Amino acid sequence: MVDQISDVTASTDQVAASVAEMSHGAREASEQSEEMTAATEEQTATIQEVNAVARALSEDAMNLHNEVNKFKY
């Protein structure tokens, strides 16, 4: 009976250790996921800024083109 209890205790300890390892791995994965999400959000914001600047430059180019055309004719 004592041997069986020892076996159950050892098995329980192994399960607890495995669960602790899995929990640690899940925390690391979660942290990495959060970092990737933050990087993606930062890239998205940068792309939106570049887009806005490109639109503004395009408008400026169109306005400049129109102004230059006034002198051609």
CNS distance restraints for C-alpha pairs under 8 A (distance, minus, plus):
assign (resid   1 and name CA) (resid   5 and name CA) 6.28 0.50 0.50
assign (resid   2 and name CA) (resid   6 and name CA) 6.12 0.50 0.50
assign (resid   3 and name CA) (resid   7 and name CA) 6.11 0.50 0.50
assign (resid   4 and name CA) (resid   8 and name CA) 6.15 0.50 0.50
assign (resid   5 and name CA) (resid   9 and name CA) 6.04 0.50 0.50
assign (resid   6 and name CA) (resid  10 and name CA) 6.04 0.50 0.50
assign (resid   7 and name CA) (resid  11 and name CA) 6.09 0.50 0.50
assign (resid   8 and name CA) (resid  12 and name CA) 6.00 0.50 0.50
assign (resid   9 and name CA) (resid  13 and name CA) 6.10 0.50 0.50
assign (resid  10 and name CA) (resid  14 and name CA) 6.21 0.50 0.50
assign (resid  11 and name CA) (resid  15 and name CA) 6.18 0.50 0.50
assign (resid  12 and name CA) (resid  16 and name CA) 6.09 0.50 0.50
assign (resid  13 and name CA) (resid  17 and name CA) 6.11 0.50 0.50
assign (resid  14 and name CA) (resid  18 and name CA) 6.11 0.50 0.50
assign (resid  15 and name CA) (resid  19 and name CA) 6.09 0.50 0.50
assign (resid  16 and name CA) (resid  20 and name CA) 6.14 0.50 0.50
assign (resid  17 and name CA) (resid  21 and name CA) 6.23 0.50 0.50
assign (resid  18 and name CA) (resid  22 and name CA) 6.14 0.50 0.50
assign (resid  19 and name CA) (resid  23 and name CA) 6.00 0.50 0.50
assign (resid  20 and name CA) (resid  24 and name CA) 6.17 0.50 0.50
assign (resid  21 and name CA) (resid  25 and name CA) 6.18 0.50 0.50
assign (resid  22 and name CA) (resid  26 and name CA) 6.05 0.50 0.50
assign (resid  23 and name CA) (resid  27 and name CA) 6.19 0.50 0.50
assign (resid  24 and name CA) (resid  28 and name CA) 6.29 0.50 0.50
assign (resid  25 and name CA) (resid  29 and name CA) 6.14 0.50 0.50
assign (resid  26 and name CA) (resid  30 and name CA) 6.05 0.50 0.50
assign (resid  27 and name CA) (resid  31 and name CA) 6.16 0.50 0.50
assign (resid  28 and name CA) (resid  32 and name CA) 6.19 0.50 0.50
assign (resid  29 and name CA) (resid  33 and name CA) 6.05 0.50 0.50
assign (resid  30 and name CA) (resid  34 and name CA) 6.17 0.50 0.50
assign (resid  31 and name CA) (resid  35 and name CA) 6.23 0.50 0.50
assign (resid  32 and name CA) (resid  36 and name CA) 6.17 0.50 0.50
assign (resid  33 and name CA) (resid  37 and name CA) 6.09 0.50 0.50
assign (resid  34 and name CA) (resid  38 and name CA) 6.16 0.50 0.50
assign (resid  35 and name CA) (resid  39 and name CA) 6.20 0.50 0.50
assign (resid  36 and name CA) (resid  40 and name CA) 6.05 0.50 0.50
assign (resid  37 and name CA) (resid  41 and name CA) 6.13 0.50 0.50
assign (resid  38 and name CA) (resid  42 and name CA) 6.17 0.50 0.50
assign (resid  39 and name CA) (resid  43 and name CA) 6.16 0.50 0.50
assign (resid  40 and name CA) (resid  44 and name CA) 6.09 0.50 0.50
assign (resid  41 and name CA) (resid  45 and name CA) 6.21 0.50 0.50
assign (resid  42 and name CA) (resid  46 and name CA) 6.23 0.50 0.50
assign (resid  43 and name CA) (resid  47 and name CA) 6.11 0.50 0.50
assign (resid  44 and name CA) (resid  48 and name CA) 6.19 0.50 0.50
assign (resid  45 and name CA) (resid  49 and name CA) 6.24 0.50 0.50
assign (resid  46 and name CA) (resid  50 and name CA) 6.19 0.50 0.50
assign (resid  47 and name CA) (resid  51 and name CA) 6.05 0.50 0.50
assign (resid  48 and name CA) (resid  52 and name CA) 6.22 0.50 0.50
assign (resid  49 and name CA) (resid  53 and name CA) 6.26 0.50 0.50
assign (resid  50 and name CA) (resid  54 and name CA) 6.04 0.50 0.50
assign (resid  51 and name CA) (resid  55 and name CA) 6.22 0.50 0.50
assign (resid  52 and name CA) (resid  56 and name CA) 6.25 0.50 0.50
assign (resid  53 and name CA) (resid  57 and name CA) 6.09 0.50 0.50
assign (resid  54 and name CA) (resid  58 and name CA) 6.06 0.50 0.50
assign (resid  55 and name CA) (resid  59 and name CA) 6.22 0.50 0.50
assign (resid  56 and name CA) (resid  60 and name CA) 6.16 0.50 0.50
assign (resid  57 and name CA) (resid  61 and name CA) 6.03 0.50 0.50
assign (resid  58 and name CA) (resid  62 and name CA) 6.18 0.50 0.50
assign (resid  59 and name CA) (resid  63 and name CA) 6.14 0.50 0.50
assign (resid  60 and name CA) (resid  64 and name CA) 6.04 0.50 0.50
assign (resid  61 and name CA) (resid  65 and name CA) 5.99 0.50 0.50
assign (resid  62 and name CA) (resid  66 and name CA) 6.20 0.50 0.50
assign (resid  63 and name CA) (resid  67 and name CA) 6.19 0.50 0.50
assign (resid  64 and name CA) (resid  68 and name CA) 6.12 0.50 0.50
assign (resid  65 and name CA) (resid  69 and name CA) 6.16 0.50 0.50
assign (resid  66 and name CA) (resid  70 and name CA) 6.56 0.50 0.50
assign (resid  67 and name CA) (resid  71 and name CA) 7.30 0.50 0.50
assign (resid  68 and name CA) (resid  72 and name CA) 6.82 0.50 0.50
assign (resid  69 and name CA) (resid  73 and name CA) 6.96 0.50 0.50
